[in-house]
Amino acid sequence: MSGRSHQEGLNDLTLLGNQKAQYVFDYAPEVLEAVDNLHANRDYFVKFNCPEFTSLCPLTHQPDFATIYISYVPDKKLVESKSLKLYLFSFRNHGDFHEDCVNIIMNDLIKRIEPRYMEVWGKFTPRGGISIDPWCNYGIPGTKYEEMANFRLMNHDLYPEKIDNR
């Protein structure tokens, strides 16, 4: 960690504890905030389960609903959860295909927190009798995290889930 104290790092946050935080109704990656990882000396997973994600179909403009799972091994930064909530909410009026949404989310988080490893999985509710569950991942190139990403990609769906009518 830099010469800054943990408390000084928290002082940079604008959304956590702010009762007047505004929900943004248009795609807004700039709302993502980060805090220092106080345990950067070890690998560990952080997982977010976001069961109320909505976006719009880019063609019909009808709403799409999903649970978004975000798992990552942090490096120096952690994503602040309230900013993540507001960021995900910003997709509410955003039109993109399911596959695009999960890749955009992953790309924005990689840009903001530079994790060692990350995966994003969208479990969308069925539309027209078909559900789409895109999954993407990333590991820092040239490291064991890239190897981990390749392994997890190759073994991602070996044990498919039991679908229980979402």
C-alpha positions in Angstrom: 0.0 0.0 0.0 1.2 3.6 -0.6 2.1 6.0 2.2 -1.6 6.8 2.7 -3.5 5.4 5.7 -6.6 3.2 5.2 -8.8 6.1 6.5 -7.3 8.5 3.9 -8.3 6.0 1.2 -11.8 5.9 2.5 -12.0 9.6 2.4 -11.9 9.4 -1.4 -15.3 7.7 -1.5 -18.2 9.8 -2.5 -21.1 7.3 -2.5 -20.7 5.1 0.6 -22.7 6.6 3.4 -24.0 9.4 1.2 -27.8 9.5 1.7 -28.1 11.8 -1.4 -26.4 9.5 -3.8 -28.2 9.7 -7.2 -29.3 6.7 -9.2 -28.1 7.2 -12.8 -30.5 5.9 -15.4 -28.0 5.8 -18.3 -24.9 3.7 -18.5 -22.3 5.2 -16.2 -19.0 3.4 -15.6 -17.6 6.6 -14.0 -19.6 5.9 -10.8 -17.4 2.9 -9.9 -15.2 3.6 -6.9 -12.4 1.6 -5.3 -10.8 1.2 -1.9 -7.4 -0.1 -1.0 -7.1 -3.9 -0.5 -5.6 -4.3 2.9 -4.7 -7.9 2.2 -2.9 -7.6 -1.1 -0.3 -10.0 0.2 -2.6 -13.0 -0.4 -4.9 -14.4 -3.0 -8.6 -14.5 -2.1 -11.9 -14.3 -3.9 -14.5 -11.5 -3.5 -17.9 -12.5 -4.9 -20.9 -10.3 -5.6 -24.3 -11.8 -6.3 -26.5 -9.2 -7.9 -30.0 -10.7 -8.4 -31.8 -7.5 -9.6 -29.9 -6.6 -12.8 -31.9 -5.2 -15.6 -31.0 -4.0 -19.1 -32.9 -3.4 -22.3 -32.9 -5.5 -25.5 -31.2 -3.3 -28.1 -33.7 -4.2 -30.7 -37.1 -4.5 -29.0 -36.3 -2.3 -26.0 -38.0 -4.8 -23.7 -36.4 -5.3 -20.3 -34.1 -8.2 -19.6 -33.6 -9.5 -16.1 -30.7 -11.3 -14.7 -28.6 -12.3 -11.7 -25.1 -11.1 -12.3 -22.3 -12.9 -10.4 -19.0 -11.1 -10.2 -16.0 -13.0 -8.7 -12.5 -11.6 -8.5 -9.1 -12.0 -6.9 -8.1 -8.4 -6.0 -4.7 -6.9 -6.4 -4.3 -3.4 -4.9 -7.9 -2.3 -5.1 -11.4 -3.5 -4.2 -14.6 -2.3 -5.8 -16.7 -0.4 -3.4 -20.1 -2.2 -3.2 -22.5 0.8 -3.2 -20.8 2.2 -6.3 -21.1 -1.2 -7.9 -24.8 -1.2 -7.1 -25.3 2.2 -8.7 -23.1 1.2 -11.7 -25.2 -2.0 -12.3 -28.4 0.1 -11.9 -27.1 2.4 -14.7 -27.8 -0.5 -17.2 -31.5 -0.2 -16.5 -32.1 1.9 -19.7 -29.0 0.6 -21.5 -29.6 -1.5 -24.6 -27.1 -4.3 -25.2 -27.3 -8.0 -25.8 -26.7 -10.3 -22.7 -23.2 -11.2 -23.9 -22.3 -7.6 -24.3 -23.5 -6.7 -20.8 -21.3 -9.2 -19.0 -18.3 -8.3 -21.1 -18.8 -4.6 -20.6 -19.2 -5.1 -16.8 -16.0 -7.1 -16.7 -14.1 -4.6 -18.9 -15.2 -1.6 -16.7 -14.2 -3.4 -13.5 -10.8 -4.4 -14.9 -10.2 -0.9 -15.9 -11.2 0.5 -12.5 -9.6 -2.0 -10.0 -7.1 -4.0 -12.1 -7.8 -7.4 -10.4 -5.4 -10.4 -10.7 -8.3 -12.5 -11.8 -12.0 -11.9 -12.6 -15.1 -13.6 -13.9 -18.6 -12.3 -14.6 -21.6 -14.6 -15.2 -25.0 -13.4 -16.2 -28.0 -15.7 -15.6 -30.8 -14.1 -17.6 -34.4 -15.1 -17.2 -35.9 -16.8 -20.2 -37.3 -14.9 -23.1 -39.2 -16.8 -25.7 -38.4 -20.1 -23.8 -34.6 -19.6 -23.9 -32.4 -18.3 -21.2 -28.9 -17.0 -22.0 -26.1 -17.3 -19.4 -23.0 -15.6 -20.8 -19.8 -16.1 -18.7 -16.5 -14.4 -19.3 -13.2 -14.3 -17.4 -9.8 -12.6 -17.3 -6.4 -13.2 -15.7 -3.4 -10.9 -15.9 -1.5 -12.0 -19.0 1.8 -13.9 -18.5 0.9 -14.9 -14.9 -0.6 -17.8 -13.0 -3.9 -15.9 -13.2 -3.9 -16.2 -17.0 -3.4 -19.9 -16.6 -6.2 -20.0 -14.0 -8.5 -18.1 -16.5 -7.7 -20.6 -19.2 -8.3 -23.6 -16.9 -11.6 -22.2 -15.6 -12.7 -21.4 -19.1 -11.9 -24.9 -20.4 -13.7 -26.5 -17.4 -16.5 -23.9 -16.9 -19.5 -26.0 -17.7 -18.4 -29.5 -16.8 -21.1 -29.8 -14.2 -24.1 -27.9 -15.5 -26.5 -26.5 -13.0 -29.9 -27.8 -12.3 -32.4 -25.3 -13.7 -35.2 -24.6 -11.3 -37.4 -22.2 -13.2 -35.4 -19.1 -12.1 
